[in-house]
């Protein structure tokens, strides 16, 4: 079993707890061992760089320093945490003058970081370490004909990622198709959901969310698949607010990739966190499964 | 304009713009302001441009013209969701969200933040939580943010919060890490050193 250091992140352990439980549930069946990074701290998110410049590198770097000692790739299912860690590594590469500064800051906390940690998004591990063929071969309960819109969002594929296209990503389409799902065309699959602007500028965020929901709905999707806790939160929890503001009647369940994979792998639906969804996916999924959800 | 001690001429700058641009360029991510060709691809790609006082391209033009107050008191950077659609399309390889973050930081530091913008209050609340506990407690974060900015807005958001609470997605208890002393040391040292060139 291949081992990884696992960084859940704050959202994945609260608003996106369904993501956490379903990732843990599928990992063993897929032959990957996720070892929790001990005493991890919040990555600080992209917001931190407006508050303090060096701190915005040093705070997430504490986690990288802890992970470096373990010598394993650092895997996170959270797209925002993934990007924040990638930013530390790319900043150290692009701005060499930051390295001695960071060394001094980390030394004050008895830590050191040599830039060696490979930061991976869960999707990268699933596609490139486990592989589509392997996952498909383990599926016992195919998602027969389930019409899915796959929402990649922003930071999984931007600003720089090696395994997919930044504007028209398709890697997950192949995975879901191999599990029997029907992937609908989804022009907004890599457009922005507004992220944390939903708190500080709700009008702006709601219009972005509405556009994404419309794009999926008008193409016949029965549900939207997501790989980011913030995307799931915005599209699921704010769907009601979108409906009352724009006079729409969307009722699109927003499920995590790991929840669907778990379903296809035949894992007991009760352990996949479906009950956490505000727009319930129960009916939609039940219609496509042998056993009820 | 001087870079690495060498005088360089950059097209499109006013003399007033030199000092402001130099300050921006000394922060990681800010140096890209020197290479912008003003093609406007960023503005055409931005999903939030219609909410901005000035488009991303114009923000760069204004900064180069030395319009410090106009730039730093605008709402433009606070509308950036860091989606990086502009970054992957920019022919000059500029990471516009990084530049926007530099401007946000300068606006806060110089007390020029647009009064209608509430994002800085949220970011400060978040940073303080991380510094104190090492984790973000979403319920506490939202509570403090709305108390700081607009308690009435909290009423509008209450139904969403309640739904999350009822679905077990907003834990009541705040978590705290063991290594808060390490974080304290990191924060103290980082603030003393600064992140610029």
Interface residues (C-beta under 8 A of the other chain):
Chain A: X10 X11 X13 X14 X15 X16 X17 X39 X40 X41 X42 X44 X45 X46 X47 X48 X49 X50 X51 X52 X53 X54 X55 X56 X57 X58 X59 X62 X91 X94 X95 X97 X98 X101 X104 X105 X106 X108 X109 X110 X111 X154 X155 X158 X159 X166 X167 X191 X192 X194 X195 X196 X197 X199 X200 X201 X202 X203 X204 X205 X208 X237 X238 X240 X241 X275 X276 X277 X278
Chain B: X27 X28 X47 X48 X51 X78 X79 X81 X82 X83 X84 X85 X87 X88 X95 X97 X98 X101 X102 X104 X105 X108 X117 X118 X119 X120 X121 X122 X123 X124 X126 X127 X129 X130 X134 X135 X136 X137 X138 X142 X145 X153 X156 X157 X159 X160 X163 X164 X167 X168 X169 X170 X171 X175 X177 X178 X179 X181 X182 X183 X185 X186 X187 X188 X189 X190 X191 X193 X194 X195 X196 X197
